Amino acid sequence: MNRTLKQRIGTALVGLALIAGAPLASAKEVVKIAFLAPLTGAVSADGIGGRNSAELAVKLHNADPKSKYEFQLVALDDECKPSVGVQVATKASADPSIMAVIGSYCSAATIAMVPVFIRFDVPVVVWAAVLPEITYGQKTDNINRVSTTLINQNRVAAKFMTKDQHYKRWAAIYDTTDYGKSMFKYFDKFLKEEGGTMLASFGVPPDQQDLTAVLTKIKELNPEVIYFGGLTPLGVRILKQMDQLGIKAQFQGTSGMVGPSFIQGAGASLAEGVVAMYDMKPVEELPGGKFFLEEYKKAGYNEPFAAYGPYAYSATTLVMDTIEKTGPDRAKIRAALRKTKDYEAIVGKISFDDYGQNTNPTTTKYIVQDGQFIDWDKSEYATGKRKLKGR
Amino acid sequence: MDIGFLAQYVLSGVMLGVVYAMVAVGFTLYFGVLDVINFSHGDVLTSGAFVSLATYLGLRAMGIESPAVLLAVMLLAGLGAMALLGVLVAKFFVLPLRHAPPFITLLITLMVGVALRESIRLFYPSGSNPQSFPAVLPNTPYHWGHLIVRLDTIILIVTGLAVIALVNLFINRTRAGLAIRAVAQDGETAKIMGINFEWVVLLAFALGSALAALAGVMNGLYYNEINFGTGLMLGIIGFCAAVVGGLGNIYGAILGGFLFALLQTIVVVATPSLTAYKDVFAFGVIILLMVVKPTGLIGEASSERV
């Protein structure tokens, strides 16, 4: 008796609370969007930076009184692993309350998600992965990408290193994921076109710690440049072990290692003079860069937004702005996203081609100077005050 | 091939072998005294390295600069903390399950390992990123033709070999070592002879875990980098080395460790284009060896199996 009374009172209270809270909560219709990123594991710094940036975009959007919908970001962790990626992609795609998926960072995980996305025909905007096949591997009506493919950065890199810097002999180390292999494939192709020589190439698993045997072999071959296609942790190891073995070659990286964690890992003095291509201008120079920097700082995140934060932010605003126009309907969102043309994002204008690929690649050459990745054209290396190894 | 490069390969192979052997010796110790496989061993190694790194950062923040003092306190903290951790793992996870099926212990230790690994990743500041490990050893490079050897590498190799030798001496020449061997041969009889069984098990776990911590610190000093997953592969390799050498036999563990390093290095030297498959090759050979000689290269005396 006493118990049922308590339960009734409880129910009544909950009901009251619901009624009282209702006007506040249901002022706008809530729309869910999923954000996929490696939130744990060795490259989680990039994933968390992206997640924070996407969250920031949602927060700012929701704070806007003119917006029709209130967005809710569902962040899922793919651990940079293809197997986990398929799971979370399925989870997000199969949930009818999720209107669009933004993801992911790692190419190896994202390419594994593609068939899932196609099967569920969910609207997707990839925010960071650069493997060409994600958009160009098949023609879909639902997969789009704001970041660019890795083709262009390798074209720019090959041309820059051969024609501008007059290097001739390379050795390459790449990680044995789809990402690393594809990086190497395109660089090797463009290098041959530019007349450079690839003396040898070594595929290593991304989590391998000891590279001394590989590097000793490279030392024996004596290349001028060591090309690296892979992500930050492996890049840090290679650079450190090159130093231990006294290898004097120039170190040339790719977009997957641009960011503060590379310098933090390798140390500023070792990282000095490392070249890498990355498909974005320095944040301060982006159209919305200053705004983004200020807002990110204001939001007070503990982690830096990392290399692809501005892309994550842009992908999220693009998805939200599209849904504002179409309403929460996957088919309409899908069609509207593909028609994106000259969308003003903080990274610049975004336009998708027939494959959903953003056609505004802005490959920028980066160099580490005094513990920071900076635009080559603004560095002391470009003016000749400092020089790359062997120049 | 140039003799300098050959020496360089040998040197890096030996360095790898020393670390593998140290990890393998730990596995063998646990198995020897208690017939358990302790899969948290690799993550204990990582934890030891992280404790030492945190100690280093703390000391630097206090303004201590002397490399000798730094190294001594780092080792003391890392090895001490892990010895204690080893004791705790043995006391609360392994000993209570002595009479349970062995796979339960195996699972428990596996989970302890995961918990350790994830704790580092979550609770150490930006623990998911690779951490720079300080080079506190003198790293003067010496050149002989194409061979470049840094003083720290020599110190590490010598230390590793010396520690393995010391552990061997400890097991074979001291009273405590005698007790460990007695328990390893026959726990029940050892108890009847007045040996404190629990004490011996705890000692073996403390010793094995401290050894893992030392391997972790050495690994960090050599590669100047540690990450929360450092111990994962080292644990697997160390375990394989211990098994292929003959679980429970300290010489077998050492042999297994060096064998694995040799296999990995050979692939890179002989077939550069197949570097990606070096682990496939190394583990493949290990599988073959296990099929041919399931008791390990230096098989245990069969008495224990009776």
Interface residues (C-beta under 8 A of the other chain):
Chain A: T40 G41 A42 S44 A45 T176 A200 S201 F202 G203 V204 P205 D207 Q208 Q209 D210 T212 A213 V214 T216 K217 K219 E220 T232 P233 V236 R237 K240 Q241 Q244 L245 G246 S261 Q264 G265 A266 G267 E303
Chain B: M1 D2 F5 Q8 Y9 S12 G13 M15 L16 R121 S126 S128 N129 P130 Q131 S132 P141 H143 H146 I148 R150 T153 N219 Y223 N224 E225 N227 G229 T230 L232 M233 L234 Q264 T265 V268 V269 P272 S273 T275 A276 D279
